[in-house]
């Protein structure tokens, strides 16, 4: 085998190896989603707080710690002799209080409801991260592809400039065509610079979610998202959305406040058991008996109009406010779904129009104008206009497709997507 052929084989092998490595290093949208979810500390914050509240709920449902009493009673101060007086006692006691009714039970349940708030917020944060990540990823993809399209057309416009310069040199074209070609090339360079800046901004936004992985190349294939249900199904599933679950948990927590307020009409209890140890003997020589006593203390809620009644009324009003907030949030999400779905359908219709008519017509117009120019049946200005129309049509179609995918990502936020 000759050296030239051997070098060709080595070069081809190196190219294939580099291409395989580049594909292996590509950042797919699914991988970006997983990285973003693993890296988000707000999700971890909500989950940790929910676990903390679940632990607190167990503690909140327990009885107060018992109290131990130690003391001495009726000690004579003239001699400080325990044996001198028969009433002198060394006392040991135990007190245990019992809050009103099932107050502890409802306080525990209330904390569990508040924990559900943070659990639902963690789920909502996951959905928000996915929505933002997908939009950022699509922005980067759009700018990368537009830059690629512009670079391709820059090569084409450079060739056209060379053609006009050669034809001007032989007297076929005029100087105006050369200047027009130079102007269009300069404008293409400006658009490339502009889109390059937009790409850097999009990459910075993507880096906010996935860090240094944002610098990895993206696949050339357009990112595919999960399909979305129809609008009726989305609206039907809306009560299961994490934001509504937050409102439901707040309503349930305020309901427990009503239960706690109602329990305050019941008496509270405290048991007190005391053992008194007496030293010394009686006058007949017998040892003095020890004493034991038990006492029950009861809270009597008699005057309730300024305390219990007001707290119960306040709890009911708070519960009503929570229900109003839930209804308002539900209506707000419903309006967002309907608006986004209308936008999705509009973009879908436009994309279909571009794919079936506009891009085909633009390509055919560009090709026919090129043939006409080559046969002196069209001037250079007409050729330039046709090429620009094709370029702008390609970019517009890509923007519409990307915006439709963004709308799809926004609607996935409202769906029952499994994370």
C-alpha positions in Angstrom: 0.0 0.0 0.0 1.4 3.4 -0.9 2.1 6.1 1.7 -0.7 8.3 0.3 -3.4 5.7 0.7 -2.1 4.8 4.1 -2.3 8.4 5.2 -5.8 8.6 3.8 -6.9 5.6 5.9 -5.3 7.0 9.0 -7.0 10.4 8.4 -10.4 8.7 7.8 -10.0 6.6 11.0 -9.1 9.7 13.0 -12.1 11.6 11.6 -14.4 8.7 12.5 -12.9 8.5 16.0 -13.4 12.2 16.6 -16.9 12.0 15.3 -17.8 9.1 17.6 -16.3 11.0 20.6 -18.2 14.1 19.7 -21.5 12.2 19.5 -20.7 10.5 22.8 -20.1 13.9 24.5 -23.4 15.4 23.1 -25.8 16.7 25.7 -29.3 15.4 25.2 -32.2 17.2 26.6 -33.1 14.2 28.8 -29.6 14.2 30.3 -29.8 17.9 30.9 -33.1 17.5 32.7 -31.6 14.9 35.1 -28.5 17.1 35.8 -30.7 20.1 36.5 -33.0 18.1 38.9 -30.0 16.7 40.8 -28.3 20.1 41.1 -31.2 22.1 42.3 -30.9 23.0 46.0 -34.3 24.5 46.4 -35.8 21.1 45.8 -33.5 19.7 48.5 -34.5 22.5 50.8 -38.2 21.8 50.5 -37.7 18.1 51.0 -35.5 18.6 54.1 -38.1 21.0 55.6 -40.9 18.5 54.9 -38.9 15.7 56.7 -38.3 18.1 59.6 -42.0 18.9 59.9 -42.9 15.2 59.8 -40.5 14.6 62.7 -42.0 17.6 64.6 -45.5 16.2 64.1 -44.6 13.1 66.0 -43.3 15.1 68.9 -46.2 17.5 68.8 -48.7 14.7 69.4 -47.1 13.5 72.7 -48.2 14.5 76.2 -46.1 17.1 78.0 -43.2 15.7 80.0 -44.2 14.8 83.6 -42.9 17.0 86.4 -41.1 15.6 89.4 -41.4 17.4 92.8 -38.8 17.1 95.5 -39.0 19.1 98.7 -39.3 19.2 102.5 -42.4 20.4 104.3 -43.0 21.8 107.8 -39.3 21.9 108.8 -38.9 23.5 112.2 -36.6 26.5 111.9 -35.4 26.6 115.5 -33.6 23.3 115.2 -33.9 22.1 111.6 -34.4 18.6 113.1 -36.6 16.3 110.9 -37.5 14.2 114.0 -38.8 17.0 116.1 -42.2 17.6 114.6 -44.6 14.9 113.4 -45.7 17.0 110.4 -42.2 17.4 108.9 -42.1 15.5 105.7 -39.6 14.8 102.9 -41.9 14.9 99.9 -41.5 13.2 96.5 -44.2 14.0 93.8 -45.1 13.5 90.2 -47.3 15.8 88.1 -48.8 15.0 84.6 -50.9 17.5 82.6 -53.4 16.5 79.9 -54.2 19.2 77.4 -57.8 19.9 76.5 -59.6 17.2 74.5 -57.7 16.0 71.4 -55.7 19.2 71.1 -52.4 17.3 70.7 -53.8 15.0 68.0 -55.0 17.9 65.9 -51.7 19.8 66.4 -49.9 16.8 65.1 -52.1 16.5 62.1 -51.7 20.2 61.4 -48.0 19.8 61.2 -48.4 16.9 58.9 -50.5 19.1 56.6 -47.8 21.8 56.7 -45.3 19.2 55.8 -47.5 18.3 52.8 -47.2 22.0 51.7 -43.4 21.7 51.4 -43.6 18.3 49.8 -45.9 19.8 47.1 -43.6 22.8 46.8 -40.7 20.4 46.1 -42.8 18.7 43.3 -43.7 22.1 41.9 -40.0 23.2 42.0 -39.1 20.1 40.0 -41.7 21.0 37.4 -40.4 24.6 37.3 -36.8 23.5 36.9 -37.8 21.2 34.0 -39.8 24.0 32.3 -37.0 26.5 32.7 -34.3 24.0 31.7 -36.2 23.0 28.6 -36.7 26.6 27.5 -33.1 27.4 28.1 -32.0 24.2 26.2 -34.2 25.1 23.2 -32.8 28.7 23.2 -29.3 27.3 22.9 -30.3 24.8 20.2 -32.1 27.6 18.2 -29.1 29.9 18.3 -26.6 27.2 17.5 -28.7 26.1 14.5 -29.3 29.7 13.3 -25.6 30.3 13.5 -25.0 27.2 11.4 -27.5 28.2 8.8 -26.0 31.7 8.6 -22.5 30.3 8.3 -23.6 28.1 5.4 -25.2 31.0 3.7 -22.1 33.1 4.3 -20.2 30.6 2.2 -22.8 30.8 -0.5 -22.8 34.7 -0.5 -19.0 34.6 -0.6 -19.2 32.5 -3.7 -21.7 34.9 -5.2 -19.4 37.8 -4.5 -16.6 36.0 -6.2 -18.8 35.3 -9.2 -19.9 39.0 -9.5 -16.3 40.2 -9.1 -15.2 37.8 -12.0 -18.1 38.8 -14.2 -17.5 42.5 -13.5 -13.9 42.0 -14.5 -15.0 40.7 -17.8 -17.7 43.3 -18.3 -20.8 41.2 -17.8 -22.0 42.6 -14.4 -21.8 46.2 -13.2 -20.2 47.6 -10.1 -23.6 47.9 -8.4 -23.9 44.1 -8.3 -20.5 43.8 -6.7 -21.4 46.4 -4.1 -24.7 44.7 -3.4 -22.9 41.3 -2.9 -20.4 43.0 -0.5 -23.2 44.6 1.4 -25.2 41.4 1.8 -22.0 39.6 3.0 -21.4 42.3 5.5 -25.0 42.0 6.7 -24.6 38.2 7.1 -21.5 38.8 9.1 -23.4 41.2 11.4 -26.2 38.6 11.8 -23.6 36.0 12.7 -22.1 38.3 15.3 -25.5 39.1 16.7 -26.6 35.4 16.9 -23.2 34.5 18.5 -23.9 37.0 21.3 -27.4 35.6 21.7 -26.0 32.1 21.9 -23.6 33.1 24.7 -26.4 34.6 26.7 -28.5 31.4 26.2 -25.5 29.3 27.3 -25.1 31.4 30.4 -28.8 30.8 31.2 -28.5 27.1 30.6 -25.4 27.0 32.8 -27.5 28.3 35.7 -29.2 24.9 35.7 -26.5 22.4 34.7 -23.2 24.2 35.2 -20.2 23.4 33.0 -22.2 20.7 31.1 -23.8 23.6 29.2 -20.6 23.8 27.2 -21.1 20.3 25.7 -22.3 20.1 22.1 -26.0 19.6 21.4 -27.3 16.9 19.1 -28.1 18.1 15.6 -31.5 16.5 15.8 -34.3 18.7 17.1 -35.1 18.0 20.8 -38.2 15.9 21.3 -40.3 16.4 24.4 -42.9 14.2 25.9 -46.4 14.5 24.2 -49.0 16.5 26.0 -52.6 15.5 26.7 -55.5 17.4 25.1 -56.7 20.5 26.8 -59.7 18.8 28.4 -57.5 16.2 30.1 -55.1 18.9 31.3 -57.9 20.8 32.9 -59.3 17.6 34.4 -55.9 16.8 36.0 -55.4 20.3 37.3 -56.6 19.5 40.9 -53.7 17.1 41.1 -51.1 19.8 40.2 -48.5 20.5 43.0 -49.6 24.2 43.3 -53.2 23.0 44.0 -51.9 20.4 46.4 -50.2 23.3 48.3 -53.5 25.1 48.6 -55.3 21.8 49.6 -52.7 21.3 52.4 -53.2 24.8 53.6 -56.9 24.4 53.6 -56.5 21.1 55.6 -54.1 22.8 58.0 -56.6 25.7 58.6 -59.3 23.0 59.2 -57.1 21.6 62.0 -57.0 25.0 63.5 -60.8 25.0 63.7 -60.6 21.6 65.4 -58.0 22.8 67.9 -60.1 25.9 68.6 -63.2 23.7 69.3 -61.2 21.5 71.7 -60.5 24.6 73.8 -64.1 24.4 75.1 -63.2 21.2 76.8 -61.5 21.1 80.2 -57.8 20.4 80.6 -56.5 18.0 83.3 -53.6 17.7 85.6 -52.8 14.8 88.0 -50.6 15.4 91.0 -49.4 12.5 93.2 -47.2 13.2 96.3 -45.5 10.9 98.8 -44.5 12.4 102.1 -41.8 10.6 104.1 -41.8 11.3 107.9 -38.9 10.5 110.2 -38.9 9.9 114.0 -41.4 8.1 116.3 -44.7 8.8 117.9 -45.0 9.4 121.7 -45.8 5.7 122.2 -42.6 4.7 120.5 -44.2 3.6 117.2 -42.7 4.9 114.0 -44.6 7.7 112.2 -46.6 6.8 109.2 -45.7 8.2 105.8 -48.4 10.3 103.9 -49.6 9.9 100.3 -51.8 12.4 98.5 -53.3 12.6 95.0 -54.9 15.7 93.4 -56.8 16.4 90.2 -56.8 19.9 88.8 -59.3 20.8 86.1 -59.4 23.9 83.8 -62.9 25.1 83.6 -63.6 27.1 80.4 -66.5 29.2 81.7 -66.0 32.7 80.2 -65.6 31.8 76.5 -66.9 34.8 74.7 -63.6 36.7 74.7 -61.3 33.8 74.2 -62.5 30.5 72.8 -65.3 32.1 70.8 -63.0 34.6 69.2 -60.3 32.0 68.4 -62.9 29.7 66.8 -64.3 32.5 64.7 -60.8 33.5 63.6 -60.0 29.9 62.6 -63.1 29.6 60.5 -62.4 32.9 58.7 -58.9 31.7 58.0 -60.2 28.5 56.6 -62.5 30.4 54.4 -59.7 32.6 53.1 -57.6 29.4 52.3 -60.5 28.0 50.3 -60.8 31.3 48.4 -57.0 31.2 47.7 -57.4 27.7 46.3 -60.2 28.6 44.0 -58.3 31.6 42.7 -55.2 29.6 42.1 -57.2 26.9 40.2 -58.8 29.6 38.0 -55.4 31.2 37.3 -53.8 27.9 36.2 -56.9 27.1 34.1 -56.5 30.5 32.3 -52.7 29.8 31.8 -53.5 26.4 30.2 -56.1 27.7 27.9 -53.8 30.6 26.8 -50.8 28.3 26.3 -52.8 25.7 24.4 -54.1 28.4 22.0 -50.6 29.5 21.4 -49.5 25.9 20.8 -52.2 25.4 18.2 -51.4 28.7 16.5 -47.7 27.8 16.2 -48.6 24.3 15.0 -50.7 25.7 12.2 -47.9 28.1 11.2 -45.3 25.3 11.3 -47.4 23.1 9.1 -47.8 26.0 6.6 -44.0 26.6 6.5 -43.2 22.8 6.2 -45.8 22.2 3.4 -45.7 25.4 1.5 -43.4 28.2 2.5 -40.0 26.4 2.7 -40.7 24.4 -0.5 -41.7 27.6 -2.4 -38.7 29.5 -1.1 -36.3 26.7 -2.2 -37.9 26.4 -5.6 -37.9 30.2 -6.1 -34.2 30.3 -5.1 -33.3 27.5 -7.5 -35.3 28.9 -10.4 -33.9 32.3 -9.9 -30.3 30.9 -9.9 -31.0 29.1 -13.2 -32.5 32.3 -14.6 -29.5 34.3 -13.5 -27.1 31.8 -15.0 -29.0 32.2 -18.3 -29.1 36.0 -18.2 -32.9 35.9 -17.6 -32.7 37.5 -14.1 -30.5 40.2 -12.6 -28.3 39.9 -9.6 -30.7 41.8 -7.3 -33.4 39.3 -8.0 -31.1 36.4 -7.2 -30.0 38.0 -3.9 -33.6 38.6 -2.9 -34.5 35.0 -3.6 -31.5 33.7 -1.6 -32.4 36.0 1.3 -36.0 34.9 1.2 -34.9 31.3 1.4 -32.5 32.1 4.3 -35.1 34.0 6.3 -37.8 31.4 5.7 -35.5 28.6 7.0 -34.7 30.7 10.1 -38.4 31.7 10.6 -39.5 28.1 10.4 -36.8 27.0 12.9 -38.0 29.8 15.3 -41.6 28.7 15.0 -40.7 25.1 15.6 -38.6 26.1 18.7 -41.4 28.4 20.0 -43.9 25.6 19.6 -41.6 23.2 21.6 -41.3 25.9 24.3 -45.1 26.1 24.4 -45.1 22.3 24.7 -42.6 22.5 27.6 -44.8 25.1 29.3 -47.9 22.8 29.0 -45.9 19.9 30.4 -45.6 21.9 33.6 -49.3 21.5 34.0 -49.5 17.8 33.1 -49.2 14.8 35.3 -45.7 14.1 33.8 -43.8 11.5 35.8 -40.5 13.0 37.0 
